[in-house]
Amino acid sequence: ATAREQGDPERAERVVNSQRLFVEKQLGRWVPEFSRKVAKQASLPFYEQASKLACDMIAEEGGRLAGAN
């Protein structure tokens, strides 16, 4: 946001690309499986829902970043 406010679209694009790569190559690789395992083993509904929320947030962020450019 700061790069865009300062009129630096190249820097803004680099930041968005870095964020996208982090979500795709890091969080996106392990959060979905981890969330499924937590939900499966959860003894309280809170942990099941929290793990699903985390997975949904990562998916939503990946989609948002894919359309950011």
Predicted model as a PDB file, atoms N, CA, C, CB and O in Angstrom, pLDDT in the B-factor column:
MODEL        1                                                                  
ATOM      1  N   ALA A   1       0.830  -1.185   0.000  1.00 84.00           N  
ATOM      2  CA  ALA A   1       0.000   0.000   0.000  1.00 84.00           C  
ATOM      3  C   ALA A   1       0.878   1.254   0.000  1.00 84.00           C  
ATOM      4  CB  ALA A   1      -0.946  -0.005   1.213  1.00 84.00           C  
ATOM      5  O   ALA A   1       0.583   2.235  -0.683  1.00 84.00           O  
ATOM      6  N   THR A   2       1.962   1.202   0.779  1.00 90.00           N  
ATOM      7  CA  THR A   2       2.848   2.367   0.849  1.00 90.00           C  
ATOM      8  C   THR A   2       3.486   2.649  -0.506  1.00 90.00           C  
ATOM      9  CB  THR A   2       3.937   2.151   1.908  1.00 90.00           C  
ATOM     10  O   THR A   2       3.574   3.800  -0.934  1.00 90.00           O  
ATOM     11  N   ALA A   3       3.929   1.590  -1.174  1.00 89.00           N  
ATOM     12  CA  ALA A   3       4.555   1.767  -2.491  1.00 89.00           C  
ATOM     13  C   ALA A   3       3.573   2.379  -3.483  1.00 89.00           C  
ATOM     14  CB  ALA A   3       5.074   0.422  -3.026  1.00 89.00           C  
ATOM     15  O   ALA A   3       3.936   3.255  -4.269  1.00 89.00           O  
ATOM     16  N   ARG A   4       2.335   1.914  -3.442  1.00 88.00           N  
ATOM     17  CA  ARG A   4       1.326   2.486  -4.353  1.00 88.00           C  
ATOM     18  C   ARG A   4       1.038   3.939  -3.997  1.00 88.00           C  
ATOM     19  CB  ARG A   4       0.019   1.663  -4.306  1.00 88.00           C  
ATOM     20  O   ARG A   4       0.906   4.784  -4.883  1.00 88.00           O  
ATOM     21  N   GLU A   5       0.940   4.235  -2.693  1.00 91.00           N  
ATOM     22  CA  GLU A   5       0.686   5.613  -2.259  1.00 91.00           C  
ATOM     23  C   GLU A   5       1.821   6.540  -2.667  1.00 91.00           C  
ATOM     24  CB  GLU A   5       0.490   5.669  -0.742  1.00 91.00           C  
ATOM     25  O   GLU A   5       1.599   7.715  -2.957  1.00 91.00           O  
ATOM     26  N   GLN A   6       3.041   6.005  -2.689  1.00 93.00           N  
ATOM     27  CA  GLN A   6       4.204   6.802  -3.063  1.00 93.00           C  
ATOM     28  C   GLN A   6       4.444   6.819  -4.568  1.00 93.00           C  
ATOM     29  CB  GLN A   6       5.430   6.276  -2.362  1.00 93.00           C  
ATOM     30  O   GLN A   6       5.441   7.371  -5.034  1.00 93.00           O  
ATOM     31  N   GLY A   7       3.531   6.215  -5.331  1.00 94.00           N  
ATOM     32  CA  GLY A   7       3.653   6.222  -6.784  1.00 94.00           C  
ATOM     33  C   GLY A   7       4.775   5.342  -7.301  1.00 94.00           C  
ATOM     34  O   GLY A   7       5.422   5.679  -8.292  1.00 94.00           O  
ATOM     35  N   ASP A   8       5.013   4.213  -6.638  1.00 92.00           N  
ATOM     36  CA  ASP A   8       6.079   3.297  -7.037  1.00 92.00           C  
ATOM     37  C   ASP A   8       5.477   1.934  -7.413  1.00 92.00           C  
ATOM     38  CB  ASP A   8       7.126   3.139  -5.893  1.00 92.00           C  
ATOM     39  O   ASP A   8       5.559   0.985  -6.633  1.00 92.00           O  
ATOM     40  N   PRO A   9       4.871   1.836  -8.609  1.00 92.00           N  
ATOM     41  CA  PRO A   9       4.199   0.595  -8.986  1.00 92.00           C  
ATOM     42  C   PRO A   9       5.141  -0.601  -9.130  1.00 92.00           C  
ATOM     43  CB  PRO A   9       3.467   0.801 -10.271  1.00 92.00           C  
ATOM     44  O   PRO A   9       4.732  -1.741  -8.911  1.00 92.00           O  
ATOM     45  N   GLU A  10       6.389  -0.350  -9.496  1.00 94.00           N  
ATOM     46  CA  GLU A  10       7.338  -1.465  -9.626  1.00 94.00           C  
ATOM     47  C   GLU A  10       7.600  -2.118  -8.268  1.00 94.00           C  
ATOM     48  CB  GLU A  10       8.666  -0.974 -10.244  1.00 94.00           C  
ATOM     49  O   GLU A  10       7.613  -3.343  -8.147  1.00 94.00           O  
ATOM     50  N   ARG A  11       7.808  -1.288  -7.260  1.00 94.00           N  
ATOM     51  CA  ARG A  11       8.033  -1.827  -5.912  1.00 94.00           C  
ATOM     52  C   ARG A  11       6.778  -2.516  -5.395  1.00 94.00           C  
ATOM     53  CB  ARG A  11       8.460  -0.707  -4.942  1.00 94.00           C  
ATOM     54  O   ARG A  11       6.866  -3.569  -4.764  1.00 94.00           O  
ATOM     55  N   ALA A  12       5.627  -1.940  -5.651  1.00 92.00           N  
ATOM     56  CA  ALA A  12       4.365  -2.550  -5.233  1.00 92.00           C  
ATOM     57  C   ALA A  12       4.209  -3.924  -5.875  1.00 92.00           C  
ATOM     58  CB  ALA A  12       3.170  -1.644  -5.605  1.00 92.00           C  
ATOM     59  O   ALA A  12       3.789  -4.875  -5.215  1.00 92.00           O  
ATOM     60  N   GLU A  13       4.541  -4.031  -7.143  1.00 93.00           N  
ATOM     61  CA  GLU A  13       4.444  -5.321  -7.836  1.00 93.00           C  
ATOM     62  C   GLU A  13       5.424  -6.336  -7.254  1.00 93.00           C  
ATOM     63  CB  GLU A  13       4.706  -5.143  -9.338  1.00 93.00           C  
ATOM     64  O   GLU A  13       5.078  -7.508  -7.104  1.00 93.00           O  
ATOM     65  N   ARG A  14       6.636  -5.907  -6.925  1.00 94.00           N  
ATOM     66  CA  ARG A  14       7.613  -6.822  -6.303  1.00 94.00           C  
ATOM     67  C   ARG A  14       7.112  -7.334  -4.958  1.00 94.00           C  
ATOM     68  CB  ARG A  14       8.970  -6.118  -6.118  1.00 94.00           C  
ATOM     69  O   ARG A  14       7.260  -8.515  -4.643  1.00 94.00           O  
ATOM     70  N   VAL A  15       6.524  -6.449  -4.173  1.00 93.00           N  
ATOM     71  CA  VAL A  15       6.005  -6.841  -2.858  1.00 93.00           C  
ATOM     72  C   VAL A  15       4.863  -7.841  -3.015  1.00 93.00           C  
ATOM     73  CB  VAL A  15       5.526  -5.600  -2.068  1.00 93.00           C  
ATOM     74  O   VAL A  15       4.830  -8.861  -2.326  1.00 93.00           O  
ATOM     75  N   VAL A  16       3.934  -7.554  -3.914  1.00 93.00           N  
ATOM     76  CA  VAL A  16       2.812  -8.466  -4.135  1.00 93.00           C  
ATOM     77  C   VAL A  16       3.317  -9.814  -4.637  1.00 93.00           C  
ATOM     78  CB  VAL A  16       1.808  -7.861  -5.137  1.00 93.00           C  
ATOM     79  O   VAL A  16       2.831 -10.858  -4.203  1.00 93.00           O  
ATOM     80  N   ASN A  17       4.284  -9.800  -5.543  1.00 94.00           N  
ATOM     81  CA  ASN A  17       4.850 -11.062  -6.040  1.00 94.00           C  
ATOM     82  C   ASN A  17       5.520 -11.849  -4.922  1.00 94.00           C  
ATOM     83  CB  ASN A  17       5.860 -10.790  -7.159  1.00 94.00           C  
ATOM     84  O   ASN A  17       5.406 -13.074  -4.866  1.00 94.00           O  
ATOM     85  N   SER A  18       6.215 -11.153  -4.037  1.00 95.00           N  
ATOM     86  CA  SER A  18       6.844 -11.831  -2.894  1.00 95.00           C  
ATOM     87  C   SER A  18       5.794 -12.434  -1.975  1.00 95.00           C  
ATOM     88  CB  SER A  18       7.732 -10.854  -2.106  1.00 95.00           C  
ATOM     89  O   SER A  18       5.952 -13.560  -1.502  1.00 95.00           O  
ATOM     90  N   GLN A  19       4.737 -11.699  -1.723  1.00 94.00           N  
ATOM     91  CA  GLN A  19       3.655 -12.211  -0.881  1.00 94.00           C  
ATOM     92  C   GLN A  19       3.005 -13.430  -1.533  1.00 94.00           C  
ATOM     93  CB  GLN A  19       2.599 -11.113  -0.625  1.00 94.00           C  
ATOM     94  O   GLN A  19       2.738 -14.432  -0.870  1.00 94.00           O  
ATOM     95  N   ARG A  20       2.756 -13.335  -2.830  1.00 94.00           N  
ATOM     96  CA  ARG A  20       2.132 -14.438  -3.551  1.00 94.00           C  
ATOM     97  C   ARG A  20       3.005 -15.692  -3.490  1.00 94.00           C  
ATOM     98  CB  ARG A  20       1.872 -14.041  -5.010  1.00 94.00           C  
ATOM     99  O   ARG A  20       2.508 -16.789  -3.231  1.00 94.00           O  
ATOM    100  N   LEU A  21       4.289 -15.527  -3.727  1.00 95.00           N  
ATOM    101  CA  LEU A  21       5.201 -16.672  -3.654  1.00 95.00           C  
ATOM    102  C   LEU A  21       5.232 -17.278  -2.260  1.00 95.00           C  
ATOM    103  CB  LEU A  21       6.607 -16.255  -4.066  1.00 95.00           C  
ATOM    104  O   LEU A  21       5.273 -18.499  -2.116  1.00 95.00           O  
ATOM    105  N   PHE A  22       5.213 -16.436  -1.233  1.00 95.00           N  
ATOM    106  CA  PHE A  22       5.222 -16.943   0.139  1.00 95.00           C  
ATOM    107  C   PHE A  22       3.969 -17.779   0.416  1.00 95.00           C  
ATOM    108  CB  PHE A  22       5.318 -15.776   1.142  1.00 95.00           C  
ATOM    109  O   PHE A  22       4.053 -18.861   0.997  1.00 95.00           O  
ATOM    110  N   VAL A  23       2.822 -17.275   0.000  1.00 95.00           N  
ATOM    111  CA  VAL A  23       1.580 -18.018   0.224  1.00 95.00           C  
ATOM    112  C   VAL A  23       1.584 -19.308  -0.589  1.00 95.00           C  
ATOM    113  CB  VAL A  23       0.351 -17.155  -0.144  1.00 95.00           C  
ATOM    114  O   VAL A  23       1.231 -20.365  -0.066  1.00 95.00           O  
ATOM    115  N   GLU A  24       1.975 -19.239  -1.849  1.00 93.00           N  
ATOM    116  CA  GLU A  24       1.955 -20.423  -2.713  1.00 93.00           C  
ATOM    117  C   GLU A  24       3.010 -21.454  -2.320  1.00 93.00           C  
ATOM    118  CB  GLU A  24       2.164 -20.011  -4.156  1.00 93.00           C  
ATOM    119  O   GLU A  24       2.711 -22.642  -2.200  1.00 93.00           O  
ATOM    120  N   LYS A  25       4.234 -20.999  -2.121  1.00 94.00           N  
ATOM    121  CA  LYS A  25       5.357 -21.925  -1.933  1.00 94.00           C  
ATOM    122  C   LYS A  25       5.594 -22.328  -0.485  1.00 94.00           C  
ATOM    123  CB  LYS A  25       6.605 -21.310  -2.473  1.00 94.00           C  
ATOM    124  O   LYS A  25       6.239 -23.343  -0.224  1.00 94.00           O  
ATOM    125  N   GLN A  26       5.084 -21.553   0.451  1.00 95.00           N  
ATOM    126  CA  GLN A  26       5.304 -21.864   1.862  1.00 95.00           C  
ATOM    127  C   GLN A  26       3.986 -22.275   2.524  1.00 95.00           C  
ATOM    128  CB  GLN A  26       5.923 -20.651   2.597  1.00 95.00           C  
ATOM    129  O   GLN A  26       3.719 -23.462   2.710  1.00 95.00           O  
ATOM    130  N   LEU A  27       3.182 -21.297   2.869  1.00 94.00           N  
ATOM    131  CA  LEU A  27       1.940 -21.587   3.601  1.00 94.00           C  
ATOM    132  C   LEU A  27       1.007 -22.505   2.829  1.00 94.00           C  
ATOM    133  CB  LEU A  27       1.217 -20.299   3.929  1.00 94.00           C  
ATOM    134  O   LEU A  27       0.411 -23.416   3.405  1.00 94.00           O  
ATOM    135  N   GLY A  28       0.880 -22.276   1.556  1.00 92.00           N  
ATOM    136  CA  GLY A  28      -0.026 -23.073   0.741  1.00 92.00           C  
ATOM    137  C   GLY A  28       0.356 -24.534   0.640  1.00 92.00           C  
ATOM    138  O   GLY A  28      -0.483 -25.374   0.318  1.00 92.00           O  
ATOM    139  N   ARG A  29       1.595 -24.842   0.907  1.00 94.00           N  
ATOM    140  CA  ARG A  29       2.054 -26.226   0.821  1.00 94.00           C  
ATOM    141  C   ARG A  29       1.718 -27.050   2.058  1.00 94.00           C  
ATOM    142  CB  ARG A  29       3.536 -26.253   0.595  1.00 94.00           C  
ATOM    143  O   ARG A  29       1.488 -28.254   1.948  1.00 94.00           O  
ATOM    144  N   TRP A  30       1.684 -26.436   3.211  1.00 95.00           N  
ATOM    145  CA  TRP A  30       1.479 -27.247   4.415  1.00 95.00           C  
ATOM    146  C   TRP A  30       0.224 -26.899   5.218  1.00 95.00           C  
ATOM    147  CB  TRP A  30       2.664 -27.113   5.299  1.00 95.00           C  
ATOM    148  O   TRP A  30      -0.287 -27.752   5.944  1.00 95.00           O  
ATOM    149  N   VAL A  31      -0.281 -25.677   5.109  1.00 94.00           N  
ATOM    150  CA  VAL A  31      -1.443 -25.306   5.922  1.00 94.00           C  
ATOM    151  C   VAL A  31      -2.680 -26.157   5.616  1.00 94.00           C  
ATOM    152  CB  VAL A  31      -1.770 -23.842   5.705  1.00 94.00           C  
ATOM    153  O   VAL A  31      -3.339 -26.595   6.560  1.00 94.00           O  
ATOM    154  N   PRO A  32      -3.030 -26.414   4.361  1.00 93.00           N  
ATOM    155  CA  PRO A  32      -4.229 -27.233   4.125  1.00 93.00           C  
ATOM    156  C   PRO A  32      -4.165 -28.622   4.763  1.00 93.00           C  
ATOM    157  CB  PRO A  32      -4.450 -27.384   2.644  1.00 93.00           C  
ATOM    158  O   PRO A  32      -5.126 -29.051   5.402  1.00 93.00           O  
ATOM    159  N   GLU A  33      -3.057 -29.319   4.599  1.00 95.00           N  
ATOM    160  CA  GLU A  33      -2.929 -30.655   5.188  1.00 95.00           C  
ATOM    161  C   GLU A  33      -2.899 -30.579   6.714  1.00 95.00           C  
ATOM    162  CB  GLU A  33      -1.659 -31.351   4.669  1.00 95.00           C  
ATOM    163  O   GLU A  33      -3.541 -31.384   7.389  1.00 95.00           O  
ATOM    164  N   PHE A  34      -2.171 -29.632   7.248  1.00 95.00           N  
ATOM    165  CA  PHE A  34      -2.125 -29.438   8.696  1.00 95.00           C  
ATOM    166  C   PHE A  34      -3.522 -29.167   9.241  1.00 95.00           C  
ATOM    167  CB  PHE A  34      -1.177 -28.282   9.060  1.00 95.00           C  
ATOM    168  O   PHE A  34      -3.919 -29.728  10.263  1.00 95.00           O  
ATOM    169  N   SER A  35      -4.262 -28.305   8.553  1.00 94.00           N  
ATOM    170  CA  SER A  35      -5.620 -27.970   8.992  1.00 94.00           C  
ATOM    171  C   SER A  35      -6.525 -29.195   8.983  1.00 94.00           C  
ATOM    172  CB  SER A  35      -6.214 -26.879   8.101  1.00 94.00           C  
ATOM    173  O   SER A  35      -7.316 -29.391   9.905  1.00 94.00           O  
ATOM    174  N   ARG A  36      -6.413 -30.009   7.958  1.00 93.00           N  
ATOM    175  CA  ARG A  36      -7.222 -31.231   7.913  1.00 93.00           C  
ATOM    176  C   ARG A  36      -6.878 -32.160   9.072  1.00 93.00           C  
ATOM    177  CB  ARG A  36      -7.018 -31.960   6.578  1.00 93.00           C  
ATOM    178  O   ARG A  36      -7.768 -32.755   9.680  1.00 93.00           O  
ATOM    179  N   LYS A  37      -5.606 -32.282   9.372  1.00 95.00           N  
ATOM    180  CA  LYS A  37      -5.189 -33.152  10.479  1.00 95.00           C  
ATOM    181  C   LYS A  37      -5.674 -32.612  11.818  1.00 95.00           C  
ATOM    182  CB  LYS A  37      -3.663 -33.301  10.499  1.00 95.00           C  
ATOM    183  O   LYS A  37      -6.147 -33.376  12.660  1.00 95.00           O  
ATOM    184  N   VAL A  38      -5.562 -31.322  12.018  1.00 95.00           N  
ATOM    185  CA  VAL A  38      -6.041 -30.726  13.267  1.00 95.00           C  
ATOM    186  C   VAL A  38      -7.539 -30.935  13.398  1.00 95.00           C  
ATOM    187  CB  VAL A  38      -5.700 -29.223  13.327  1.00 95.00           C  
ATOM    188  O   VAL A  38      -8.020 -31.338  14.458  1.00 95.00           O  
ATOM    189  N   ALA A  39      -8.289 -30.661  12.321  1.00 92.00           N  
ATOM    190  CA  ALA A  39      -9.745 -30.817  12.366  1.00 92.00           C  
ATOM    191  C   ALA A  39     -10.130 -32.262  12.670  1.00 92.00           C  
ATOM    192  CB  ALA A  39     -10.373 -30.373  11.037  1.00 92.00           C  
ATOM    193  O   ALA A  39     -11.082 -32.514  13.410  1.00 92.00           O  
ATOM    194  N   LYS A  40      -9.400 -33.192  12.106  1.00 93.00           N  
ATOM    195  CA  LYS A  40      -9.702 -34.615  12.309  1.00 93.00           C  
ATOM    196  C   LYS A  40      -9.433 -35.046  13.751  1.00 93.00           C  
ATOM    197  CB  LYS A  40      -8.874 -35.476  11.346  1.00 93.00           C  
ATOM    198  O   LYS A  40     -10.172 -35.863  14.301  1.00 93.00           O  
ATOM    199  N   GLN A  41      -8.397 -34.511  14.356  1.00 95.00           N  
ATOM    200  CA  GLN A  41      -7.983 -34.919  15.697  1.00 95.00           C  
ATOM    201  C   GLN A  41      -8.539 -34.026  16.807  1.00 95.00           C  
ATOM    202  CB  GLN A  41      -6.485 -34.932  15.776  1.00 95.00           C  
ATOM    203  O   GLN A  41      -8.369 -34.331  17.987  1.00 95.00           O  
ATOM    204  N   ALA A  42      -9.186 -32.949  16.447  1.00 93.00           N  
ATOM    205  CA  ALA A  42      -9.652 -31.984  17.444  1.00 93.00           C  
ATOM    206  C   ALA A  42     -10.655 -32.620  18.405  1.00 93.00           C  
ATOM    207  CB  ALA A  42     -10.283 -30.770  16.755  1.00 93.00           C  
ATOM    208  O   ALA A  42     -11.599 -33.294  17.993  1.00 93.00           O  
ATOM    209  N   SER A  43     -10.423 -32.388  19.679  1.00 94.00           N  
ATOM    210  CA  SER A  43     -11.367 -32.886  20.679  1.00 94.00           C  
ATOM    211  C   SER A  43     -12.403 -31.819  21.038  1.00 94.00           C  
ATOM    212  CB  SER A  43     -10.617 -33.339  21.941  1.00 94.00           C  
ATOM    213  O   SER A  43     -13.418 -32.117  21.669  1.00 94.00           O  
ATOM    214  N   LEU A  44     -12.143 -30.596  20.637  1.00 96.00           N  
ATOM    215  CA  LEU A  44     -13.080 -29.497  20.874  1.00 96.00           C  
ATOM    216  C   LEU A  44     -13.432 -28.836  19.538  1.00 96.00           C  
ATOM    217  CB  LEU A  44     -12.474 -28.452  21.865  1.00 96.00           C  
ATOM    218  O   LEU A  44     -12.565 -28.698  18.674  1.00 96.00           O  
ATOM    219  N   PRO A  45     -14.675 -28.433  19.359  1.00 96.00           N  
ATOM    220  CA  PRO A  45     -15.079 -27.795  18.114  1.00 96.00           C  
ATOM    221  C   PRO A  45     -14.269 -26.531  17.788  1.00 96.00           C  
ATOM    222  CB  PRO A  45     -16.542 -27.452  18.181  1.00 96.00           C  
ATOM    223  O   PRO A  45     -14.071 -26.197  16.620  1.00 96.00           O  
ATOM    224  N   PHE A  46     -13.812 -25.845  18.821  1.00 96.00           N  
ATOM    225  CA  PHE A  46     -13.027 -24.626  18.602  1.00 96.00           C  
ATOM    226  C   PHE A  46     -11.827 -24.897  17.698  1.00 96.00           C  
ATOM    227  CB  PHE A  46     -12.554 -24.047  19.943  1.00 96.00           C  
ATOM    228  O   PHE A  46     -11.591 -24.153  16.746  1.00 96.00           O  
ATOM    229  N   TYR A  47     -11.066 -25.958  17.986  1.00 95.00           N  
ATOM    230  CA  TYR A  47      -9.860 -26.248  17.215  1.00 95.00           C  
ATOM    231  C   TYR A  47     -10.188 -26.686  15.798  1.00 95.00           C  
ATOM    232  CB  TYR A  47      -9.041 -27.319  17.907  1.00 95.00           C  
ATOM    233  O   TYR A  47      -9.460 -26.364  14.858  1.00 95.00           O  
ATOM    234  N   GLU A  48     -11.272 -27.414  15.645  1.00 95.00           N  
ATOM    235  CA  GLU A  48     -11.702 -27.808  14.299  1.00 95.00           C  
ATOM    236  C   GLU A  48     -12.037 -26.570  13.477  1.00 95.00           C  
ATOM    237  CB  GLU A  48     -12.926 -28.757  14.367  1.00 95.00           C  
ATOM    238  O   GLU A  48     -11.599 -26.438  12.335  1.00 95.00           O  
ATOM    239  N   GLN A  49     -12.809 -25.671  14.057  1.00 96.00           N  
ATOM    240  CA  GLN A  49     -13.195 -24.455  13.340  1.00 96.00           C  
ATOM    241  C   GLN A  49     -12.006 -23.526  13.108  1.00 96.00           C  
ATOM    242  CB  GLN A  49     -14.282 -23.716  14.109  1.00 96.00           C  
ATOM    243  O   GLN A  49     -11.898 -22.917  12.044  1.00 96.00           O  
ATOM    244  N   ALA A  50     -11.126 -23.414  14.079  1.00 96.00           N  
ATOM    245  CA  ALA A  50      -9.939 -22.560  13.918  1.00 96.00           C  
ATOM    246  C   ALA A  50      -9.043 -23.071  12.796  1.00 96.00           C  
ATOM    247  CB  ALA A  50      -9.143 -22.489  15.232  1.00 96.00           C  
ATOM    248  O   ALA A  50      -8.497 -22.281  12.027  1.00 96.00           O  
ATOM    249  N   SER A  51      -8.892 -24.387  12.702  1.00 95.00           N  
ATOM    250  CA  SER A  51      -8.052 -24.939  11.637  1.00 95.00           C  
ATOM    251  C   SER A  51      -8.690 -24.722  10.272  1.00 95.00           C  
ATOM    252  CB  SER A  51      -7.805 -26.435  11.869  1.00 95.00           C  
ATOM    253  O   SER A  51      -7.990 -24.429   9.302  1.00 95.00           O  
ATOM    254  N   LYS A  52     -10.004 -24.861  10.186  1.00 94.00           N  
ATOM    255  CA  LYS A  52     -10.696 -24.595   8.926  1.00 94.00           C  
ATOM    256  C   LYS A  52     -10.592 -23.124   8.554  1.00 94.00           C  
ATOM    257  CB  LYS A  52     -12.168 -25.011   9.022  1.00 94.00           C  
ATOM    258  O   LYS A  52     -10.410 -22.791   7.382  1.00 94.00           O  
ATOM    259  N   LEU A  53     -10.704 -22.247   9.535  1.00 95.00           N  
ATOM    260  CA  LEU A  53     -10.576 -20.816   9.288  1.00 95.00           C  
ATOM    261  C   LEU A  53      -9.184 -20.485   8.737  1.00 95.00           C  
ATOM    262  CB  LEU A  53     -10.844 -20.023  10.583  1.00 95.00           C  
ATOM    263  O   LEU A  53      -9.057 -19.715   7.785  1.00 95.00           O  
ATOM    264  N   ALA A  54      -8.157 -21.063   9.331  1.00 94.00           N  
ATOM    265  CA  ALA A  54      -6.788 -20.823   8.861  1.00 94.00           C  
ATOM    266  C   ALA A  54      -6.634 -21.263   7.404  1.00 94.00           C  
ATOM    267  CB  ALA A  54      -5.770 -21.569   9.753  1.00 94.00           C  
ATOM    268  O   ALA A  54      -6.045 -20.547   6.593  1.00 94.00           O  
ATOM    269  N   CYS A  55      -7.157 -22.424   7.083  1.00 94.00           N  
ATOM    270  CA  CYS A  55      -7.072 -22.933   5.719  1.00 94.00           C  
ATOM    271  C   CYS A  55      -7.824 -22.019   4.756  1.00 94.00           C  
ATOM    272  CB  CYS A  55      -7.629 -24.362   5.642  1.00 94.00           C  
ATOM    273  O   CYS A  55      -7.319 -21.700   3.679  1.00 94.00           O  
ATOM    274  N   ASP A  56      -9.012 -21.604   5.134  1.00 95.00           N  
ATOM    275  CA  ASP A  56      -9.802 -20.704   4.292  1.00 95.00           C  
ATOM    276  C   ASP A  56      -9.109 -19.366   4.092  1.00 95.00           C  
ATOM    277  CB  ASP A  56     -11.176 -20.485   4.901  1.00 95.00           C  
ATOM    278  O   ASP A  56      -9.143 -18.801   2.999  1.00 95.00           O  
ATOM    279  N   MET A  57      -8.483 -18.860   5.143  1.00 95.00           N  
ATOM    280  CA  MET A  57      -7.788 -17.573   5.040  1.00 95.00           C  
ATOM    281  C   MET A  57      -6.614 -17.650   4.073  1.00 95.00           C  
ATOM    282  CB  MET A  57      -7.299 -17.122   6.416  1.00 95.00           C  
ATOM    283  O   MET A  57      -6.390 -16.725   3.292  1.00 95.00           O  
ATOM    284  N   ILE A  58      -5.866 -18.743   4.122  1.00 95.00           N  
ATOM    285  CA  ILE A  58      -4.737 -18.908   3.207  1.00 95.00           C  
ATOM    286  C   ILE A  58      -5.241 -19.000   1.769  1.00 95.00           C  
ATOM    287  CB  ILE A  58      -3.912 -20.168   3.574  1.00 95.00           C  
ATOM    288  O   ILE A  58      -4.664 -18.387   0.871  1.00 95.00           O  
ATOM    289  N   ALA A  59      -6.307 -19.758   1.544  1.00 93.00           N  
ATOM    290  CA  ALA A  59      -6.876 -19.875   0.201  1.00 93.00           C  
ATOM    291  C   ALA A  59      -7.380 -18.519  -0.303  1.00 93.00           C  
ATOM    292  CB  ALA A  59      -8.023 -20.902   0.194  1.00 93.00           C  
ATOM    293  O   ALA A  59      -7.162 -18.159  -1.459  1.00 93.00           O  
ATOM    294  N   GLU A  60      -8.050 -17.780   0.570  1.00 94.00           N  
ATOM    295  CA  GLU A  60      -8.565 -16.469   0.177  1.00 94.00           C  
ATOM    296  C   GLU A  60      -7.421 -15.502  -0.135  1.00 94.00           C  
ATOM    297  CB  GLU A  60      -9.459 -15.891   1.287  1.00 94.00           C  
ATOM    298  O   GLU A  60      -7.479 -14.754  -1.111  1.00 94.00           O  
ATOM    299  N   GLU A  61      -6.398 -15.524   0.689  1.00 94.00           N  
ATOM    300  CA  GLU A  61      -5.253 -14.640   0.458  1.00 94.00           C  
ATOM    301  C   GLU A  61      -4.558 -14.980  -0.855  1.00 94.00           C  
ATOM    302  CB  GLU A  61      -4.256 -14.736   1.621  1.00 94.00           C  
ATOM    303  O   GLU A  61      -4.147 -14.088  -1.597  1.00 94.00           O  
ATOM    304  N   GLY A  62      -4.429 -16.276  -1.137  1.00 91.00           N  
ATOM    305  CA  GLY A  62      -3.833 -16.688  -2.416  1.00 91.00           C  
ATOM    306  C   GLY A  62      -4.648 -16.185  -3.588  1.00 91.00           C  
ATOM    307  O   GLY A  62      -4.083 -15.717  -4.576  1.00 91.00           O  
ATOM    308  N   GLY A  63      -5.951 -16.269  -3.499  1.00 91.00           N  
ATOM    309  CA  GLY A  63      -6.813 -15.762  -4.556  1.00 91.00           C  
ATOM    310  C   GLY A  63      -6.728 -14.255  -4.703  1.00 91.00           C  
ATOM    311  O   GLY A  63      -6.707 -13.724  -5.814  1.00 91.00           O  
ATOM    312  N   ARG A  64      -6.681 -13.581  -3.577  1.00 91.00           N  
ATOM    313  CA  ARG A  64      -6.573 -12.110  -3.605  1.00 91.00           C  
ATOM    314  C   ARG A  64      -5.266 -11.677  -4.251  1.00 91.00           C  
ATOM    315  CB  ARG A  64      -6.673 -11.526  -2.178  1.00 91.00           C  
ATOM    316  O   ARG A  64      -5.238 -10.765  -5.077  1.00 91.00           O  
ATOM    317  N   LEU A  65      -4.198 -12.333  -3.869  1.00 90.00           N  
ATOM    318  CA  LEU A  65      -2.890 -11.972  -4.425  1.00 90.00           C  
ATOM    319  C   LEU A  65      -2.776 -12.335  -5.901  1.00 90.00           C  
ATOM    320  CB  LEU A  65      -1.780 -12.660  -3.643  1.00 90.00           C  
ATOM    321  O   LEU A  65      -2.083 -11.647  -6.651  1.00 90.00           O  
ATOM    322  N   ALA A  66      -3.440 -13.395  -6.325  1.00 87.00           N  
ATOM    323  CA  ALA A  66      -3.404 -13.781  -7.741  1.00 87.00           C  
ATOM    324  C   ALA A  66      -4.040 -12.704  -8.606  1.00 87.00           C  
ATOM    325  CB  ALA A  66      -4.124 -15.125  -7.958  1.00 87.00           C  
ATOM    326  O   ALA A  66      -3.631 -12.500  -9.749  1.00 87.00           O  
ATOM    327  N   GLY A  67      -5.031 -12.021  -8.068  1.00 84.00           N  
ATOM    328  CA  GLY A  67      -5.701 -10.977  -8.840  1.00 84.00           C  
ATOM    329  C   GLY A  67      -5.193  -9.575  -8.541  1.00 84.00           C  
ATOM    330  O   GLY A  67      -5.782  -8.599  -9.005  1.00 84.00           O  
ATOM    331  N   ALA A  68      -4.106  -9.452  -7.772  1.00 75.00           N  
ATOM    332  CA  ALA A  68      -3.633  -8.146  -7.324  1.00 75.00           C  
ATOM    333  C   ALA A  68      -2.948  -7.332  -8.399  1.00 75.00           C  
ATOM    334  CB  ALA A  68      -2.703  -8.319  -6.190  1.00 75.00           C  
ATOM    335  O   ALA A  68      -2.926  -6.104  -8.316  1.00 75.00           O  
ATOM    336  N   ASN A  69      -2.393  -7.976  -9.397  1.00 60.00           N  
ATOM    337  CA  ASN A  69      -1.668  -7.207 -10.421  1.00 60.00           C  
ATOM    338  C   ASN A  69      -2.582  -6.771 -11.477  1.00 60.00           C  
ATOM    339  CB  ASN A  69      -0.549  -7.998 -11.026  1.00 60.00           C  
ATOM    340  O   ASN A  69      -2.159  -6.112 -12.426  1.00 60.00           O  
TER     341      ASN A  69                                                      
ENDMDL                                                                          
END                                                                             
